[in-house]
Amino acid sequence: MHRKFADAIDAIVRARGRSPRPRSRRRGVLLVSSGGLGDTILFSLIAPRFLNLAEADEPVDLIVRSDTAAAGFLYPPRMRVRAVDYRRFLRNPLYRLRTSLDVSAAAYRVALSTDHLRLPGVDDALVAASGADERYAMTPRSWPKHDAKLARNRQHYSDWFAVPEGMAHRMVRWTDFANWVMKRSDPMPVVRFDPDRLPAPTRFKSPTVVVHPFSAIRERQHSFALFTKIVAALQSDHHVVLSAGPGDLDRNPEYRVLSAQPRVRLDEGSLEAKAAALRGARFVVTVDTSVMHLAVGTGVPTLCLASAAHVVDSVPYDSRITPDSVRFLYHDMACRGCLGSCIHPYEDGMYPCVARLDAKVVMDALADMVARTAHV
């Protein structure tokens, strides 16, 4: 969709939202959270705090990307999770118009964009479409091709929270933003989900380890050889659940050999089903991905094999939110925190910080995990 066409649609919807409407008829709170699946999983720990913005019996809606709506079971029952297909919103004029009019018709009283990195043509457009009396956001993270539009969109908000300079974990930003909006000083939550929001643990017949080796960004994914070694090192009485998401095996066909082993069971189920399996496992070995956040939040002992690319921003967690059940391993480099903009040649198809993670360090950590969970 041409940007001018999208801007025209947005202007029409905003004009409709500015039509005279008694304040008493505006009800409810709208949150827009546009991160990936891992972000949507972690945001469920902060989202309940925004319920305090709602008056008695007011609806509270959360807009997320359609490809992350599977995490909806982690959110409180009062919060309705609404999925929006962001790709269609950007490319299909009718879908954009229909979605924006639905948001406008809801007549929210308060609307918030909760992301530091945001698309002006989606996040800001949805908040502006709400026509809410109060509209809040963080000052956006610089995104050169969008910076000018993000700056112009300041007019669509009542106020912006000034994000402090420097990198911080996303949970820090969300906590600071929630406290700023609600004039509170609540501490950050430890990464642990409300048990009432989780499915019952899977009852495995044998000691079971969940292994999740796949990342949406292949360069952040540790080698097949390392994960083969991990599975081989597990005790013979331990079974393995090989966790995979949609398309993971198609992109990584070598893992079909691993999944065919007698004591390995492939799990391509829903996110909620994975949560049940994680809760029933002895421990989990995973790369830095959404399943890692889900595992830590369920309380299962977790060994995360990470990159240095998202140090501070994602992993390791800020010490204030880190439970004792998780251990993060990564090979440190001076370029840590690049957020995936790797300045080095890839090594064996991986970021150097991934390729250089010492296998002995990993296997020692695995042995320690086996020993610590022997009587779980």
N, C-alpha and C positions, 0 to 999 in steps of 0.2 A: 504494500500500500504506500502510495506517495505520501511523504510527510505532510504536505499542504492539505491533502485530503483528510488525513487523520486530525490535523489541527482544526479543520473546519467542523468535523464531527464533534470534537471536544468542545469547541466554542458553542455549538448549538445546544449540547447537553448542559453546559454550564449556564447558558442563558435561561434554559428551562428551569434549572434549579434555583435561579435568582428570582423567579416569579413570587409574588407576595404569598407568604405562608405564615400563619400565626406560629410563634415560637412554641406554643403549647402542643402543636401538632408534630413537632420534630422529636423523635424518640429513638434512643438506641446508640450504640457505639460500634464503629467500624474500625477494624484493624486490617492493615495490608502488610503481609509478610511474604516477601518474594524470593527468599533464598532457596537453595536446593534442598534435597531431602534431609541431609544432615542438619542444616539450619532449622528446618521445620520440626525435626525431632527435638533439638535443643531448645527451641523457642517455646515448646510446650511447658518448660519449667518456669518461664517468665510470664507467659500469657495470662495465667490466672490473676496476676496482680492488676491487670488492666480491668478486671471485673469491678474493681473499686470505683471506676469512673461511671459505672452504670447506676442509674437510679432504680428504685424498686420496680421490678417486673419489666425493666427495659431489656430489649434484645441486645445481644452482643454477637456480632458476626466477625469472622476471620476469613479474609480472602487469601488463598494460597495458590501457587501454581498447580495445575491439574496433575502434573507428574510427581507432586509431593503430597497429595491429599491422602495417600495411604497411611500417613502418620496421624490422621485425625482421631484415632482411638485414644491417643495420649492426652487429648484436650478435655477440659471439664465439660460435663453434659450441657451446661448453660451456654456454652460457646458454640455457635453453629459454624462449622467449617464449610466455606463456599469455594469450590474449585473453579478457577478461570484458566482457560487455555491461552497462555501468553503469546504463543506463536500465532494463533488465530486472531488474537486481539490486535496484534501488530500488522497482520496481513489481510484480514478479511473485514471490509468496511461494515457489512451487515452485522457480523458478530460483535465488532467493536461498538456499534451503535446500540444493539440490543443489550449488551452487557452493561454499558454505561447508563442506559436508561433504567435498567433494573436497579442499579446502585442509586441513581437519583431518586427513583420512586420510593425507595426505602425510607427516605427522609430522616437520615441519621442526625443526631444532635452533635456528636463528636466523631471525628475521623482522624486516624493516625497512620502514617507510613512508618514502619518500624525498622527500616533497613538503612544502613550507612551507605552501601553501594546500591544504587537504584537506577532503574530505567525511567527517564522522564516521560517517555511515551506510554508507560504502563502504570507504574506506581503513582506518580504525580497525577496522571490523568484520572485514575480511579478515585483518588482522594478528592480531586477538584470536582469530579462528577457528583460526589455525594452532596455538595452544597451545604455541608454541615456548618453549624454556627461556629464550632471550634475545630480547627484543623492543625495538627502538629506533625513534626518530623525532625529528624536529625539533620544537621548540616551535612550535605552529601560528600562522600569520598570522591576525590578528583577522578574523572573519567574523561580524558581529553576530548574525545569526539562528542561528548554530551555536556561538557561543562557549561557552555553558553546557555543551553536550554534549561539545565538544572538551575542556573542562576536566575533566569527569567521566571521560572516556576515558583520562586520565592513568594510571588504575589498571591499564590493559591493557598498559602498557609497563614494561620493566625500568628504562629511563632515557630522558630526553629531552635532546637537544642544544640548548643555549640559543642561539638565533639572535641575533646582535648587533642592536641597535637600528638603524633606518635602512634605506633601500633599498639593495639590492645586486643585481648580476646573478645570475641563477639558477645559473650555473656557479660563482660564488663560493660560494654556499650549499652546492651539492652537494660541492664540493671540501672545504670546511670540515667538512661532515658526515662524509664518507668518512674524512678524516684523524682526526676525533674517534673514530669507531667503531673504527678500526684502530690508533689511537695512532701515527699517522705524521705527517709534515709535507711531503707531496709537493706540488709546485707545480701550478697549474691547467694543464690541457692546452690547447694552441693548437687552434683549431677546424680539424681536418684528420683525415679518416677514414683508417683503415687501408686501403691500396689492395687488400689481399687480400679485403676485405669488399665491394668495389665491383664492379659489372659492367664489362665491357670498354667502352671509349668507342665511341659510334656513329661510323662513318666516313661523314661527310657528303661529298658530291661537290663542294659549293661552300662558301665561307666562310659560317658559320651563326651567327646570334645567337638565343639563347633569350630570349623575352620572357614574363614572367609578371605580368600586371596585376591578378590577382584576390586578394581577401582574403575570409575567412569573415565578417569584419565590414565591411560595405559602406562605412561611414563612414571607415574607414582606407584606402580604396581611392582611388588618384589617378584623375583624370578620363580618360575615353575620348579626349577631345581631345588630352591630353598624350601618351598612348601612340600615337595616330595620328601625331602629330608625330614621335615617336621613330622609328617604323617608316619614315616617309617620309624621314627624315634619313639613314638608313643607305645606304651605297653601293649602286649598282644591281646589283653582282655579289654582294651579300650576300643570302642567304636567311634567312628568319625562321621559327623554331618558336614558335608561340603556345601556350604551356603553359596548360592548364586542368585543374581538378579536377572531380569529379562535381558536376553541377548548375551549374557556373560560367556556362556559356553560357545556360542557362535563366534565370538570375538577371540576366544581363547580355547580352540579345539583340543589342545594338548591335555587339558584337564579332563577330557572324556576318559582317558586312560586311567587317571586317578580315581574318577568316580565309579569306574567299573570294578575296583578292588572289592573283595568280599565284605570287608568290614567298613566300607565307605558307603554312605547313603547320600544321594544328591537331594538338596532342598532348594527348589525354585518357587517356594510358596510365597504367600502374601507377607507383608511386613508384620502383621499381627501374629501370623503363624510362626514367623521367625522369633518373635518375642517370646512365645511359648517355649520354643525349642531352646532358646538362650537361657531361659529361667530354669530349665531342667538339666542343663549341661554342667559338667564338672568345671570346665573353664572354656575360654574362647581365645583363639588366635586369629587376628584380623589385621588388615591394612587400615590406614586412616581413611575411613569412609563412613557412610551413614549407619551401617551395621555396627561399627565400632561404638558410635554414640548410643545406639540402642542397647548394645550389650552392657556398657558401663551403667546406663540408667536403670537397667533391670537388677543390677547388683551382682551379676555373675563375675567371677575373677576373669580379668581380660588382659591379654598381652597384645599391645598394639605395635605393629611394625610400621613406622611412619617415615616420612621424608622430612627434610629440613625446610621445605618450601613454605610450609604453613606454621612454622614455629612462632609462637605468641598468638597469632591470629586464630589458630585452631588447636594445635597440639604442640607440646603437652598442655593440658588444661592449666589455667591459672590455679595456683595452690589453694586458693580459697574455695574452689568448687570441686576439687579432686577427691573422690572417695579413695579409701585404702585398697579397693579391689582392682585398681587398674595400674598397669606399668607401661610406660611409653619408651620405645627404643627408636633412635634415629642416629644417623651419622652426621655430626655437626660440621658445618662449613661456614666460612666467613660471609657467604652470600645468603645465609639463612633468612627466611621470611620473604622470599622473592614472590610468593603467591603464584607460583607456576610460570613466571617469566624467566625461565632458566637462561643464564648467560653462557653456559658451558655446552660443549658437544655432548650429546647423549652417549651413555656407555651401555652397550648391549640393549639399546632401546629404552633405557631408564635414565631418569635424572641421576647425575653422579652421586648425589647424597643417598639415593636409593640403592644404586649398584654397589656402593662402598660400605653398606652396613655389614659389619663383620658377622659371618655365619656362626662363628664360635660364640660370640656374645648372645646371639639369638638362641642357640642350642643350650647354652648355660641357663638362660632365662627360662627356657621351656622346661628344663630339668627341675629348676626351682619351683615352677608352677605345678608340675606333676607332684612334687613332694608336698607342697603346701595344701594341695587339694585331695590328698590321698584318702582322707577320712571324711570327706564331705558327703 
